Amino acid sequence: MITPQPNQDQNQAPGEIARRVMRGVDRAALATSMRPDQPDVGAPYASLVLVALDHDGTPLLLISTLADHTRNIAADPRVSLLFDGTTGIDEPLTGPRVSVQGRAIRTDDPRHRARFVARHPGAAMYADFGDFAFWRVEVSRAHLVAGFGRIHWIDGRDLLLDMTGAEALAAAERDIVAHMNDDHADAIQLYATRLLGRSGEGWRMTGLDPEGLDLRRAGEVARLPFDRRVTDAESARAELVRLAKRAREQTPA
């Protein structure tokens, strides 16, 4: 669910708005084309997949080679992913959604594995099975619908976040997340309940990038944007401390 944050996107570029929608969900509809050995070759085939995002916003998938969508990708790597940010909105067509187009490319990058499994802890049970593999979607362009009359086509270069100067943050992410979960679980709980209006105990951090941090509690995910870009462990620490202070000063709902 995307927690409404009024006026948050008024001054943001379409690419920024689209990334916020994508980072706020943990699943997407994957569209592929039926492969030549099927009677309906070329027909669109849609399926539900779990998704994580790389630090720059590149979609990451973990899919089985036995699945029809993976077999379709082997024949034609062109795919589309629909990220639905309308959960909880009374009139869904007034809410945001993003369709991403690109090519699915298999990846063995350990960082992609780590980021996906952190986002989806249950995937650790099958991530190393021989018939599963990680894929990244090389984005060509995206289509953003941010509400009635707010529709944009976005070039892939404008959708993805420029990570120049933030390489140190990506390298430090695992240690930062582990430290927060082990030593500052109270702050994480406040991020979720006071800053994002979520309920329940046991929220944990699953990742962070220059634009914000990702939280999870059982089957629920949440996204907390930063007010300023962070690029390394020190700037991330300063922003996390600032957010915790703001949460503690905020009156509980």
ChimeraX attribute file (.defattr): number of C-alpha atoms within 10 A of each C-alpha:
attribute: neighborCount
match mode: 1-to-1
recipient: residues
	/A:1	17
	/A:2	22
	/A:3	17
	/A:4	13
	/A:5	8
	/A:6	7
	/A:7	8
	/A:8	10
	/A:9	14
	/A:10	9
	/A:11	9
	/A:12	11
	/A:13	12
	/A:14	23
	/A:15	22
	/A:16	17
	/A:17	21
	/A:18	30
	/A:19	21
	/A:20	22
	/A:21	22
	/A:22	29
	/A:23	28
	/A:24	23
	/A:25	23
	/A:26	22
	/A:27	18
	/A:28	22
	/A:29	18
	/A:30	21
	/A:31	20
	/A:32	25
	/A:33	23
	/A:34	22
	/A:35	22
	/A:36	12
	/A:37	9
	/A:38	10
	/A:39	9
	/A:40	12
	/A:41	12
	/A:42	14
	/A:43	12
	/A:44	12
	/A:45	17
	/A:46	18
	/A:47	13
	/A:48	13
	/A:49	15
	/A:50	18
	/A:51	24
	/A:52	26
	/A:53	23
	/A:54	20
	/A:55	24
	/A:56	16
	/A:57	20
	/A:58	19
	/A:59	25
	/A:60	24
	/A:61	25
	/A:62	23
	/A:63	18
	/A:64	18
	/A:65	16
	/A:66	10
	/A:67	12
	/A:68	17
	/A:69	24
	/A:70	20
	/A:71	17
	/A:72	24
	/A:73	20
	/A:74	15
	/A:75	14
	/A:76	17
	/A:77	20
	/A:78	20
	/A:79	23
	/A:80	23
	/A:81	24
	/A:82	21
	/A:83	25
	/A:84	22
	/A:85	23
	/A:86	21
	/A:87	14
	/A:88	12
	/A:89	15
	/A:90	9
	/A:91	9
	/A:92	14
	/A:93	13
	/A:94	15
	/A:95	19
	/A:96	25
	/A:97	23
	/A:98	26
	/A:99	20
	/A:100	28
	/A:101	21
	/A:102	19
	/A:103	18
	/A:104	23
	/A:105	16
	/A:106	16
	/A:107	17
	/A:108	11
	/A:109	11
	/A:110	10
	/A:111	14
	/A:112	22
	/A:113	23
	/A:114	15
	/A:115	21
	/A:116	27
	/A:117	18
	/A:118	20
	/A:119	22
	/A:120	19
	/A:121	14
	/A:122	11
	/A:123	15
	/A:124	14
	/A:125	9
	/A:126	13
	/A:127	18
	/A:128	12
	/A:129	10
	/A:130	9
	/A:131	12
	/A:132	16
	/A:133	19
	/A:134	21
	/A:135	21
	/A:136	23
	/A:137	24
	/A:138	19
	/A:139	22
	/A:140	16
	/A:141	18
	/A:142	24
	/A:143	20
	/A:144	23
	/A:145	21
	/A:146	22
	/A:147	14
	/A:148	10
	/A:149	8
	/A:150	11
	/A:151	15
	/A:152	15
	/A:153	16
	/A:154	20
	/A:155	15
	/A:156	18
	/A:157	12
	/A:158	15
	/A:159	25
	/A:160	21
	/A:161	19
	/A:162	13
	/A:163	15
	/A:164	8
	/A:165	10
	/A:166	17
	/A:167	13
	/A:168	14
	/A:169	22
	/A:170	20
	/A:171	13
	/A:172	15
	/A:173	20
	/A:174	17
	/A:175	11
	/A:176	18
	/A:177	20
	/A:178	15
	/A:179	13
	/A:180	18
	/A:181	17
	/A:182	11
	/A:183	10
	/A:184	14
	/A:185	16
	/A:186	16
	/A:187	21
	/A:188	21
	/A:189	23
	/A:190	23
	/A:191	28
	/A:192	27
	/A:193	18
	/A:194	20
	/A:195	18
	/A:196	17
	/A:197	13
	/A:198	19
	/A:199	12
	/A:200	9
	/A:201	12
	/A:202	13
	/A:203	25
	/A:204	26
	/A:205	26
	/A:206	25
	/A:207	25
	/A:208	26
	/A:209	25
	/A:210	23
	/A:211	20
	/A:212	20
	/A:213	21
	/A:214	22
	/A:215	21
	/A:216	21
	/A:217	18
	/A:218	11
	/A:219	7
	/A:220	12
	/A:221	23
	/A:222	25
	/A:223	25
	/A:224	20
	/A:225	18
	/A:226	18
	/A:227	11
	/A:228	12
	/A:229	15
	/A:230	21
	/A:231	19
	/A:232	19
	/A:233	18
	/A:234	13
	/A:235	15
	/A:236	24
	/A:237	14
	/A:238	12
	/A:239	18
	/A:240	19
	/A:241	13
	/A:242	13
	/A:243	20
	/A:244	21
	/A:245	14
	/A:246	15
	/A:247	21
	/A:248	14
	/A:249	10
	/A:250	12
	/A:251	8
	/A:252	11
	/A:253	8
